[in-house]
Amino acid sequence: MTAALLRTDAAHYRPWVKGSQSGIPWAGQTLSSAQFVYYFHVMTKSPWRRRIERANILRERHSFAGEILGFYVRIASFQEDLHQDLNGTLGRTGDGSFSGLSSAAASELVSIFGSFLSTIEKYGPTALVEVSKNLRTRGQPSLAQLLSDAWLQPAPLDAETILVQALLQPYAEWLRSRAPVSETQQKYAVCRFCNRKPSFGVLRQMGEGASRSMVCGFCLAEWDFRRIVCPSCGEENDARLSVFTAKDWDYIRVECCESCKTYVKTIDLTKDGHAEPIVDELASAPLDLWARERGYAKLHGNMLGM
């Protein structure tokens, strides 16, 4: 990354937004017919379709991210099909819990495991291809146990579990979408559904400023979280909380805590309303490299373990 990162004092950072930069209307704005068509077109796409389209845009914009985003596009396409299948097969039973992988879900996921591995072996990086080939040697009982273990693993470190969780992710998102919504604000950032730490944060327009939320990288639950507080240790002293941005990624904040030496990337949708946070977080890997070179540890890895 050629651009140097600039520090922004957390206590004085407040984005002031004049209207919507994305073309998507905010509360209080008047819709023209053209804006309404655009808004309806965006909102009627599936989440995976929006993510795939964003990944393709970022592949052209950032050549260094071409390989990883190309792989993500293939994974997301598979996940979209899987989500639709799960909705059809499991949607009738309502079976499932975050406390353990249900037998019905495990059976369904084991049945398509081979197709998932074929996608990995065709489009994935060499390291994951080798992991995939090793997984093929396992029998169905072993794969079912692997799925159950990965379902309960909050912070996987090995490539095998990370790969398996990519298969589990659409089911986690489907299950979370059927759970009751809670508006409870937490001091520490832990997903109330699957008990995982967030993979990234999001800033959304609220009045003339922006509200902050944390997003789970597994089930994609999103919940409100205070602006001036570390999501890892709860530090509230703004002098210990640093925010960095880079010229090439001016809408992505690297939020670092000097007390626990962790960081989280936050996608500022008031600066780029076209961003798909899960994709933009993945594409901005140079920011992760920058943070780690300076001694910060990521709060939680993304779906590809980065």
Secondary structure, DSSP 8 states (H G I E B T S, - for coil): --S-EEEEETTT------S-SSS---TT----HHHHHHHHHHHTS-HHHHHHHHHHHHHHH-GGGHHHHHHHHHHHHHHHHHHHHHHHHTTTTT--BTTB--HHHHHHHHHTHHHHHHHHHHHS-HHHHHHHHHHHTS-HHHHHHHHHHHHT-SS--SHHHHHHHHHHHHHHHHHHHTS-------SS---TTT---EEEEEEEEETTEEEEEEEETTT--EEE--SSS-TTT----GGGEEEEEETTEEEEEEEEETTT-EEEEEEETTT-TT--HHHHHHHTHHHHHHHHHTT-EESS--TT--
